[in-house]
Amino acid sequence: MRKPYRTVLTIAGSDGSGGAGIQADIKTAAALECYGLSVITAVTSQNTSGVKAIQLLSEQCIREQFRAIIADIKIDAVKIGMLGSAGIIKTVATLLRELDGETPIILDTVLGSSGGTTLLPVEAIPVMMEELFPLAALITPNLPETAILLGMKQPPATSDSIEKAALSLLETGAASVLIKGGHGQGEDCRDCLLYNNTFYWFSSKKVITGNTHGTGCTLSSAIAAYLARGESMASSVEKGKAYTIEALRAGAAYRLGEGSGPLHHCFRLWHQDGQTPRGERPIE
Protein backbone atom coordinates (compact mmCIF):
# COMPACT_ATOMS: atom_id res chain seq x y z
CA MET A 1 0.00 0.00 0.00
CA ARG A 2 1.49 3.33 -1.06
CA LYS A 3 1.37 6.14 1.47
CA PRO A 4 -0.72 9.24 0.82
CA TYR A 5 0.83 12.69 0.96
CA ARG A 6 -0.46 15.21 3.48
CA THR A 7 -1.45 18.08 1.24
CA VAL A 8 -1.67 21.85 1.69
CA LEU A 9 -3.36 23.89 -1.02
CA THR A 10 -2.28 27.53 -1.14
CA ILE A 11 -4.46 30.09 -2.91
CA ALA A 12 -2.33 33.19 -3.26
CA GLY A 13 -0.19 35.40 -5.46
CA SER A 14 3.13 34.48 -7.02
CA ASP A 15 6.31 36.17 -5.77
CA GLY A 16 9.06 35.63 -8.33
CA SER A 17 11.73 36.54 -5.77
CA GLY A 18 10.67 33.47 -3.79
CA GLY A 19 10.36 35.06 -0.36
CA ALA A 20 6.61 35.32 -0.02
CA GLY A 21 3.38 34.20 -1.67
CA ILE A 22 2.97 30.88 -3.41
CA GLN A 23 6.69 30.18 -3.38
CA ALA A 24 7.08 30.66 0.37
CA ASP A 25 3.95 28.62 1.02
CA ILE A 26 5.14 25.62 -0.99
CA LYS A 27 8.62 25.71 0.54
CA THR A 28 7.10 25.84 4.02
CA ALA A 29 4.79 22.93 3.31
CA ALA A 30 7.68 20.85 1.96
CA ALA A 31 9.90 21.69 4.93
CA LEU A 32 7.17 20.46 7.26
CA GLU A 33 6.65 17.17 5.41
CA CYS A 34 3.57 18.15 3.43
CA TYR A 35 2.94 18.31 -0.30
CA GLY A 36 2.25 21.83 -1.51
CA LEU A 37 -0.37 22.53 -4.19
CA SER A 38 -1.23 25.94 -5.58
CA VAL A 39 -3.93 28.08 -7.13
CA ILE A 40 -2.35 31.33 -8.31
CA THR A 41 -4.51 34.45 -8.00
CA ALA A 42 -1.98 37.03 -9.20
CA VAL A 43 1.48 37.36 -10.66
CA THR A 44 3.54 40.04 -8.96
CA SER A 45 6.71 41.64 -10.24
CA GLN A 46 8.76 42.11 -7.12
CA ASN A 47 12.16 41.69 -5.53
CA THR A 48 13.58 42.24 -2.07
CA SER A 49 13.13 46.00 -2.48
CA GLY A 50 9.38 45.86 -3.07
CA VAL A 51 6.46 45.18 -5.38
CA LYS A 52 6.85 46.75 -8.82
CA ALA A 53 3.68 45.57 -10.57
CA ILE A 54 0.69 43.25 -10.07
CA GLN A 55 -1.29 41.31 -12.66
CA LEU A 56 -4.45 39.67 -11.34
CA LEU A 57 -5.49 36.43 -13.00
CA SER A 58 -8.99 36.02 -14.36
CA GLU A 59 -11.65 34.47 -12.19
CA GLN A 60 -12.15 31.79 -14.83
CA CYS A 61 -8.45 30.87 -14.65
CA ILE A 62 -8.68 30.62 -10.87
CA ARG A 63 -11.76 28.38 -11.11
CA GLU A 64 -10.05 26.08 -13.61
CA GLN A 65 -6.92 25.74 -11.46
CA PHE A 66 -8.92 24.92 -8.33
CA ARG A 67 -11.30 22.43 -9.91
CA ALA A 68 -8.53 20.60 -11.74
CA ILE A 69 -6.78 20.00 -8.43
CA ILE A 70 -9.72 18.96 -6.27
CA ALA A 71 -11.06 16.65 -8.99
CA ASP A 72 -7.94 14.54 -8.59
CA ILE A 73 -6.28 15.21 -5.23
CA LYS A 74 -7.52 15.15 -1.62
CA ILE A 75 -6.86 18.41 0.20
CA ASP A 76 -5.89 18.21 3.88
CA ALA A 77 -5.62 21.95 4.55
CA VAL A 78 -6.02 25.23 2.67
CA LYS A 79 -4.04 28.43 3.12
CA ILE A 80 -5.31 31.66 1.54
CA GLY A 81 -3.05 34.63 0.92
CA MET A 82 -3.22 37.50 -1.54
CA LEU A 83 -6.52 37.69 -3.43
CA GLY A 84 -6.41 41.15 -4.94
CA SER A 85 -10.05 42.00 -5.70
CA ALA A 86 -13.62 41.61 -4.51
CA GLY A 87 -14.40 39.49 -7.56
CA ILE A 88 -11.60 37.03 -6.79
CA ILE A 89 -12.69 36.87 -3.16
CA LYS A 90 -16.23 35.90 -4.19
CA THR A 91 -14.89 33.34 -6.66
CA VAL A 92 -12.62 31.74 -4.06
CA ALA A 93 -15.44 31.64 -1.50
CA THR A 94 -17.67 29.82 -3.98
CA LEU A 95 -14.91 27.33 -4.76
CA LEU A 96 -14.14 26.63 -1.11
CA ARG A 97 -17.76 25.64 -0.58
CA GLU A 98 -17.12 22.79 -3.03
CA LEU A 99 -14.82 21.15 -0.47
CA ASP A 100 -16.13 18.66 2.06
CA GLY A 101 -16.63 21.19 4.84
CA GLU A 102 -14.10 19.45 7.08
CA THR A 103 -10.95 20.84 5.45
CA PRO A 104 -9.34 23.48 7.69
CA ILE A 105 -8.95 26.83 5.93
CA ILE A 106 -6.33 29.31 7.15
CA LEU A 107 -6.92 32.87 5.95
CA ASP A 108 -3.93 35.20 6.04
CA THR A 109 -5.65 38.58 5.82
CA VAL A 110 -3.18 40.09 3.35
CA LEU A 111 -4.05 43.76 2.87
CA GLY A 112 -0.66 45.11 1.78
CA SER A 113 3.00 44.24 1.36
CA SER A 114 5.58 44.90 4.04
CA GLY A 115 6.90 47.66 1.79
CA GLY A 116 3.57 49.46 1.78
CA THR A 117 2.06 48.36 -1.54
CA THR A 118 -1.72 47.87 -1.37
CA LEU A 119 -2.59 44.27 -2.23
CA LEU A 120 -6.32 44.44 -1.57
CA PRO A 121 -8.48 47.50 -2.37
CA VAL A 122 -10.21 49.08 0.62
CA GLU A 123 -13.64 48.42 -0.86
CA ALA A 124 -12.86 44.67 -1.03
CA ILE A 125 -12.14 44.33 2.70
CA PRO A 126 -15.82 44.05 3.77
CA VAL A 127 -16.31 41.47 1.01
CA MET A 128 -13.44 39.38 2.41
CA MET A 129 -14.91 39.59 5.89
CA GLU A 130 -18.40 38.65 4.72
CA GLU A 131 -17.46 35.91 2.26
CA LEU A 132 -14.36 34.27 3.71
CA PHE A 133 -14.33 34.81 7.48
CA PRO A 134 -17.26 32.37 8.02
CA LEU A 135 -15.41 29.71 6.02
CA ALA A 136 -12.10 30.07 7.86
CA ALA A 137 -10.95 27.83 10.68
CA LEU A 138 -8.44 30.58 11.51
CA ILE A 139 -7.69 34.14 10.40
CA THR A 140 -4.20 35.54 11.03
CA PRO A 141 -4.14 39.37 10.97
CA ASN A 142 -1.18 41.31 12.31
CA LEU A 143 -1.73 44.33 14.56
CA PRO A 144 -2.06 46.95 11.77
CA GLU A 145 -4.41 44.66 9.82
CA THR A 146 -6.49 44.13 12.95
CA ALA A 147 -6.94 47.89 13.27
CA ILE A 148 -8.03 48.18 9.63
CA LEU A 149 -10.44 45.26 9.85
CA LEU A 150 -12.10 46.69 12.95
CA GLY A 151 -11.98 50.36 11.94
CA MET A 152 -9.70 51.28 14.83
CA LYS A 153 -7.67 54.49 14.79
CA GLN A 154 -4.63 52.73 16.25
CA PRO A 155 -3.61 49.07 16.47
CA PRO A 156 -4.29 47.46 19.84
CA ALA A 157 -1.21 47.66 22.04
CA THR A 158 -2.02 46.03 25.39
CA SER A 159 -2.90 42.44 26.18
CA ASP A 160 -6.41 43.48 27.18
CA SER A 161 -7.04 45.50 24.01
CA ILE A 162 -5.67 42.71 21.82
CA GLU A 163 -7.98 40.18 23.47
CA LYS A 164 -10.94 42.52 22.98
CA ALA A 165 -9.98 42.93 19.32
CA ALA A 166 -9.80 39.15 18.92
CA LEU A 167 -13.30 38.83 20.37
CA SER A 168 -14.56 41.49 17.96
CA LEU A 169 -13.00 39.65 15.01
CA LEU A 170 -14.53 36.40 16.19
CA GLU A 171 -17.94 38.04 16.04
CA THR A 172 -17.42 38.68 12.31
CA GLY A 173 -17.71 34.96 11.66
CA ALA A 174 -14.29 33.30 11.84
CA ALA A 175 -14.01 30.15 13.95
CA SER A 176 -10.77 31.34 15.58
CA VAL A 177 -8.42 34.30 15.46
CA LEU A 178 -4.66 34.67 15.73
CA ILE A 179 -3.52 38.28 16.17
CA LYS A 180 0.19 38.40 15.38
CA GLY A 181 2.27 40.68 17.56
CA GLY A 182 5.38 41.19 15.47
CA HIS A 183 4.58 44.89 14.93
CA GLY A 184 4.22 45.52 18.67
CA GLN A 185 6.62 47.48 20.83
CA GLY A 186 9.31 45.85 22.93
CA GLU A 187 11.73 42.97 22.56
CA ASP A 188 9.10 40.24 22.61
CA CYS A 189 6.72 39.09 19.89
CA ARG A 190 3.44 38.12 21.58
CA ASP A 191 0.80 36.41 19.48
CA CYS A 192 -2.76 35.97 20.77
CA LEU A 193 -4.88 33.01 19.69
CA LEU A 194 -8.59 32.95 20.48
CA TYR A 195 -9.81 29.42 19.91
CA ASN A 196 -12.68 27.46 21.41
CA ASN A 197 -13.52 30.33 23.82
CA THR A 198 -9.99 30.29 25.20
CA PHE A 199 -7.12 32.76 24.85
CA TYR A 200 -3.66 31.33 24.19
CA TRP A 201 -0.60 33.60 24.28
CA PHE A 202 2.62 32.65 22.50
CA SER A 203 5.63 34.77 23.37
CA SER A 204 9.14 34.78 21.94
CA LYS A 205 12.07 37.15 21.63
CA LYS A 206 12.02 39.12 18.39
CA VAL A 207 14.64 38.01 15.89
CA ILE A 208 16.86 40.94 14.95
CA THR A 209 17.19 40.63 11.18
CA GLY A 210 16.51 42.59 8.03
CA ASN A 211 15.37 39.40 6.31
CA THR A 212 11.68 39.33 7.13
CA HIS A 213 10.10 39.15 3.67
CA GLY A 214 7.29 36.59 3.73
CA THR A 215 7.08 36.09 7.50
CA GLY A 216 3.26 36.20 7.54
CA CYS A 217 2.98 33.86 4.56
CA THR A 218 5.36 31.44 6.22
CA LEU A 219 3.55 31.38 9.55
CA SER A 220 0.09 30.84 8.07
CA SER A 221 1.41 28.09 5.79
CA ALA A 222 3.20 26.41 8.69
CA ILE A 223 -0.02 26.40 10.70
CA ALA A 224 -1.86 24.89 7.73
CA ALA A 225 0.84 22.22 7.39
CA TYR A 226 0.57 21.16 11.03
CA LEU A 227 -3.22 21.06 10.76
CA ALA A 228 -2.84 18.88 7.67
CA ARG A 229 -0.70 16.56 9.79
CA GLY A 230 -3.52 16.21 12.32
CA GLU A 231 -2.33 18.57 15.05
CA SER A 232 -4.83 20.58 17.09
CA MET A 233 -5.27 24.29 16.39
CA ALA A 234 -3.34 25.43 19.47
CA SER A 235 -0.53 22.97 18.78
CA SER A 236 -0.41 23.97 15.10
CA VAL A 237 -0.05 27.64 16.02
CA GLU A 238 2.62 26.90 18.63
CA LYS A 239 4.66 24.69 16.30
CA GLY A 240 4.07 26.94 13.30
CA LYS A 241 5.39 29.92 15.25
CA ALA A 242 8.43 27.92 16.44
CA TYR A 243 9.25 26.92 12.85
CA THR A 244 8.89 30.50 11.63
CA ILE A 245 11.21 31.82 14.34
CA GLU A 246 13.84 29.23 13.43
CA ALA A 247 13.50 30.13 9.74
CA LEU A 248 13.97 33.82 10.62
CA ARG A 249 17.08 33.03 12.67
CA ALA A 250 18.56 30.85 9.95
CA GLY A 251 17.77 33.40 7.25
CA ALA A 252 19.49 36.17 9.17
CA ALA A 253 22.86 34.68 8.21
CA TYR A 254 22.25 35.08 4.47
CA ARG A 255 21.96 37.91 2.00
CA LEU A 256 19.71 37.95 -1.05
CA GLY A 257 19.25 41.17 -3.01
CA GLU A 258 19.54 44.69 -1.69
CA GLY A 259 16.36 44.92 0.37
CA SER A 260 14.47 42.80 2.88
CA GLY A 261 15.55 39.23 2.21
CA PRO A 262 13.58 36.02 2.81
CA LEU A 263 13.44 33.56 5.66
CA HIS A 264 15.43 30.35 5.25
CA HIS A 265 12.51 27.96 4.80
CA CYS A 266 14.65 24.86 4.21
CA PHE A 267 17.14 25.35 7.03
CA ARG A 268 16.40 21.85 8.34
CA LEU A 269 17.43 20.29 5.03
CA TRP A 270 20.63 22.16 4.19
CA HIS A 271 24.14 21.33 5.29
CA GLN A 272 25.29 23.93 7.80
CA ASP A 273 29.06 24.55 7.71
CA GLY A 274 29.77 21.00 6.62
CA GLN A 275 27.74 19.46 9.41
CA THR A 276 25.01 16.83 9.11
CA PRO A 277 21.86 18.19 7.43
CA ARG A 278 19.54 19.48 10.11
CA GLY A 279 16.71 17.76 8.30
CA GLU A 280 17.89 14.42 9.66
CA ARG A 281 16.59 15.27 13.08
CA PRO A 282 12.91 14.54 13.75
CA ILE A 283 10.42 17.32 13.15
CA GLU A 284 8.48 18.05 16.30
C-alpha positions as CSV (number, residue, x, y, z in Angstrom):
1,M,0.0,0.0,0.0
2,R,1.5,3.3,-1.1
3,K,1.4,6.1,1.5
4,P,-0.7,9.2,0.8
5,Y,0.8,12.7,1.0
6,R,-0.5,15.2,3.5
7,T,-1.5,18.1,1.2
8,V,-1.7,21.9,1.7
9,L,-3.4,23.9,-1.0
10,T,-2.3,27.5,-1.1
11,I,-4.5,30.1,-2.9
12,A,-2.3,33.2,-3.3
13,G,-0.2,35.4,-5.5
14,S,3.1,34.5,-7.0
15,D,6.3,36.2,-5.8
16,G,9.1,35.6,-8.3
17,S,11.7,36.5,-5.8
18,G,10.7,33.5,-3.8
19,G,10.4,35.1,-0.4
20,A,6.6,35.3,0.0
21,G,3.4,34.2,-1.7
22,I,3.0,30.9,-3.4
23,Q,6.7,30.2,-3.4
24,A,7.1,30.7,0.4
25,D,4.0,28.6,1.0
26,I,5.1,25.6,-1.0
27,K,8.6,25.7,0.5
28,T,7.1,25.8,4.0
29,A,4.8,22.9,3.3
30,A,7.7,20.8,2.0
31,A,9.9,21.7,4.9
32,L,7.2,20.5,7.3
33,E,6.6,17.2,5.4
34,C,3.6,18.2,3.4
35,Y,2.9,18.3,-0.3
36,G,2.3,21.8,-1.5
37,L,-0.4,22.5,-4.2
38,S,-1.2,25.9,-5.6
39,V,-3.9,28.1,-7.1
40,I,-2.4,31.3,-8.3
41,T,-4.5,34.5,-8.0
42,A,-2.0,37.0,-9.2
43,V,1.5,37.4,-10.7
44,T,3.5,40.0,-9.0
45,S,6.7,41.6,-10.2
46,Q,8.8,42.1,-7.1
47,N,12.2,41.7,-5.5
48,T,13.6,42.2,-2.1
49,S,13.1,46.0,-2.5
50,G,9.4,45.9,-3.1
51,V,6.5,45.2,-5.4
52,K,6.9,46.7,-8.8
53,A,3.7,45.6,-10.6
54,I,0.7,43.2,-10.1
55,Q,-1.3,41.3,-12.7
56,L,-4.4,39.7,-11.3
57,L,-5.5,36.4,-13.0
58,S,-9.0,36.0,-14.4
59,E,-11.7,34.5,-12.2
60,Q,-12.1,31.8,-14.8
61,C,-8.4,30.9,-14.7
62,I,-8.7,30.6,-10.9
63,R,-11.8,28.4,-11.1
64,E,-10.0,26.1,-13.6
65,Q,-6.9,25.7,-11.5
66,F,-8.9,24.9,-8.3
67,R,-11.3,22.4,-9.9
68,A,-8.5,20.6,-11.7
69,I,-6.8,20.0,-8.4
70,I,-9.7,19.0,-6.3
71,A,-11.1,16.7,-9.0
72,D,-7.9,14.5,-8.6
73,I,-6.3,15.2,-5.2
74,K,-7.5,15.1,-1.6
75,I,-6.9,18.4,0.2
76,D,-5.9,18.2,3.9
77,A,-5.6,22.0,4.6
78,V,-6.0,25.2,2.7
79,K,-4.0,28.4,3.1
80,I,-5.3,31.7,1.5
81,G,-3.1,34.6,0.9
82,M,-3.2,37.5,-1.5
83,L,-6.5,37.7,-3.4
84,G,-6.4,41.2,-4.9
85,S,-10.0,42.0,-5.7
86,A,-13.6,41.6,-4.5
87,G,-14.4,39.5,-7.6
88,I,-11.6,37.0,-6.8
89,I,-12.7,36.9,-3.2
90,K,-16.2,35.9,-4.2
91,T,-14.9,33.3,-6.7
92,V,-12.6,31.7,-4.1
93,A,-15.4,31.6,-1.5
94,T,-17.7,29.8,-4.0
95,L,-14.9,27.3,-4.8
96,L,-14.1,26.6,-1.1
97,R,-17.8,25.6,-0.6
98,E,-17.1,22.8,-3.0
99,L,-14.8,21.1,-0.5
100,D,-16.1,18.7,2.1
101,G,-16.6,21.2,4.8
102,E,-14.1,19.4,7.1
103,T,-10.9,20.8,5.4
104,P,-9.3,23.5,7.7
105,I,-9.0,26.8,5.9
106,I,-6.3,29.3,7.1
107,L,-6.9,32.9,5.9
108,D,-3.9,35.2,6.0
109,T,-5.7,38.6,5.8
110,V,-3.2,40.1,3.3
111,L,-4.0,43.8,2.9
112,G,-0.7,45.1,1.8
113,S,3.0,44.2,1.4
114,S,5.6,44.9,4.0
115,G,6.9,47.7,1.8
116,G,3.6,49.5,1.8
117,T,2.1,48.4,-1.5
118,T,-1.7,47.9,-1.4
119,L,-2.6,44.3,-2.2
120,L,-6.3,44.4,-1.6
121,P,-8.5,47.5,-2.4
122,V,-10.2,49.1,0.6
123,E,-13.6,48.4,-0.9
124,A,-12.9,44.7,-1.0
125,I,-12.1,44.3,2.7
126,P,-15.8,44.0,3.8
127,V,-16.3,41.5,1.0
128,M,-13.4,39.4,2.4
129,M,-14.9,39.6,5.9
130,E,-18.4,38.7,4.7
131,E,-17.5,35.9,2.3
132,L,-14.4,34.3,3.7
133,F,-14.3,34.8,7.5
134,P,-17.3,32.4,8.0
135,L,-15.4,29.7,6.0
136,A,-12.1,30.1,7.9
137,A,-11.0,27.8,10.7
138,L,-8.4,30.6,11.5
139,I,-7.7,34.1,10.4
140,T,-4.2,35.5,11.0
141,P,-4.1,39.4,11.0
142,N,-1.2,41.3,12.3
143,L,-1.7,44.3,14.6
144,P,-2.1,46.9,11.8
145,E,-4.4,44.7,9.8
146,T,-6.5,44.1,13.0
147,A,-6.9,47.9,13.3
148,I,-8.0,48.2,9.6
149,L,-10.4,45.3,9.8
150,L,-12.1,46.7,12.9
151,G,-12.0,50.4,11.9
152,M,-9.7,51.3,14.8
153,K,-7.7,54.5,14.8
154,Q,-4.6,52.7,16.2
155,P,-3.6,49.1,16.5
156,P,-4.3,47.5,19.8
157,A,-1.2,47.7,22.0
158,T,-2.0,46.0,25.4
159,S,-2.9,42.4,26.2
160,D,-6.4,43.5,27.2
161,S,-7.0,45.5,24.0
162,I,-5.7,42.7,21.8
163,E,-8.0,40.2,23.5
164,K,-10.9,42.5,23.0
165,A,-10.0,42.9,19.3
166,A,-9.8,39.1,18.9
167,L,-13.3,38.8,20.4
168,S,-14.6,41.5,18.0
169,L,-13.0,39.7,15.0
170,L,-14.5,36.4,16.2
171,E,-17.9,38.0,16.0
172,T,-17.4,38.7,12.3
173,G,-17.7,35.0,11.7
174,A,-14.3,33.3,11.8
175,A,-14.0,30.2,13.9
176,S,-10.8,31.3,15.6
177,V,-8.4,34.3,15.5
178,L,-4.7,34.7,15.7
179,I,-3.5,38.3,16.2
180,K,0.2,38.4,15.4
181,G,2.3,40.7,17.6
182,G,5.4,41.2,15.5
183,H,4.6,44.9,14.9
184,G,4.2,45.5,18.7
185,Q,6.6,47.5,20.8
186,G,9.3,45.9,22.9
187,E,11.7,43.0,22.6
188,D,9.1,40.2,22.6
189,C,6.7,39.1,19.9
190,R,3.4,38.1,21.6
191,D,0.8,36.4,19.5
192,C,-2.8,36.0,20.8
193,L,-4.9,33.0,19.7
194,L,-8.6,33.0,20.5
195,Y,-9.8,29.4,19.9
196,N,-12.7,27.5,21.4
197,N,-13.5,30.3,23.8
198,T,-10.0,30.3,25.2
199,F,-7.1,32.8,24.9
200,Y,-3.7,31.3,24.2
201,W,-0.6,33.6,24.3
202,F,2.6,32.6,22.5
203,S,5.6,34.8,23.4
204,S,9.1,34.8,21.9
205,K,12.1,37.2,21.6
206,K,12.0,39.1,18.4
207,V,14.6,38.0,15.9
208,I,16.9,40.9,14.9
209,T,17.2,40.6,11.2
210,G,16.5,42.6,8.0
211,N,15.4,39.4,6.3
212,T,11.7,39.3,7.1
213,H,10.1,39.2,3.7
214,G,7.3,36.6,3.7
215,T,7.1,36.1,7.5
216,G,3.3,36.2,7.5
217,C,3.0,33.9,4.6
218,T,5.4,31.4,6.2
219,L,3.6,31.4,9.6
220,S,0.1,30.8,8.1
221,S,1.4,28.1,5.8
222,A,3.2,26.4,8.7
223,I,0.0,26.4,10.7
224,A,-1.9,24.9,7.7
225,A,0.8,22.2,7.4
226,Y,0.6,21.2,11.0
227,L,-3.2,21.1,10.8
228,A,-2.8,18.9,7.7
229,R,-0.7,16.6,9.8
230,G,-3.5,16.2,12.3
231,E,-2.3,18.6,15.0
232,S,-4.8,20.6,17.1
233,M,-5.3,24.3,16.4
234,A,-3.3,25.4,19.5
235,S,-0.5,23.0,18.8
236,S,-0.4,24.0,15.1
237,V,-0.1,27.6,16.0
238,E,2.6,26.9,18.6
239,K,4.7,24.7,16.3
240,G,4.1,26.9,13.3
241,K,5.4,29.9,15.3
242,A,8.4,27.9,16.4
243,Y,9.3,26.9,12.8
244,T,8.9,30.5,11.6
245,I,11.2,31.8,14.3
246,E,13.8,29.2,13.4
247,A,13.5,30.1,9.7
248,L,14.0,33.8,10.6
249,R,17.1,33.0,12.7
250,A,18.6,30.8,9.9
251,G,17.8,33.4,7.3
252,A,19.5,36.2,9.2
253,A,22.9,34.7,8.2
254,Y,22.3,35.1,4.5
255,R,22.0,37.9,2.0
256,L,19.7,37.9,-1.1
257,G,19.2,41.2,-3.0
258,E,19.5,44.7,-1.7
259,G,16.4,44.9,0.4
260,S,14.5,42.8,2.9
261,G,15.6,39.2,2.2
262,P,13.6,36.0,2.8
263,L,13.4,33.6,5.7
264,H,15.4,30.3,5.2
265,H,12.5,28.0,4.8
266,C,14.6,24.9,4.2
267,F,17.1,25.3,7.0
268,R,16.4,21.8,8.3
269,L,17.4,20.3,5.0
270,W,20.6,22.2,4.2
271,H,24.1,21.3,5.3
272,Q,25.3,23.9,7.8
273,D,29.1,24.5,7.7
274,G,29.8,21.0,6.6
275,Q,27.7,19.5,9.4
276,T,25.0,16.8,9.1
277,P,21.9,18.2,7.4
278,R,19.5,19.5,10.1
279,G,16.7,17.8,8.3
280,E,17.9,14.4,9.7
281,R,16.6,15.3,13.1
282,P,12.9,14.5,13.8
283,I,10.4,17.3,13.1
284,E,8.5,18.1,16.3
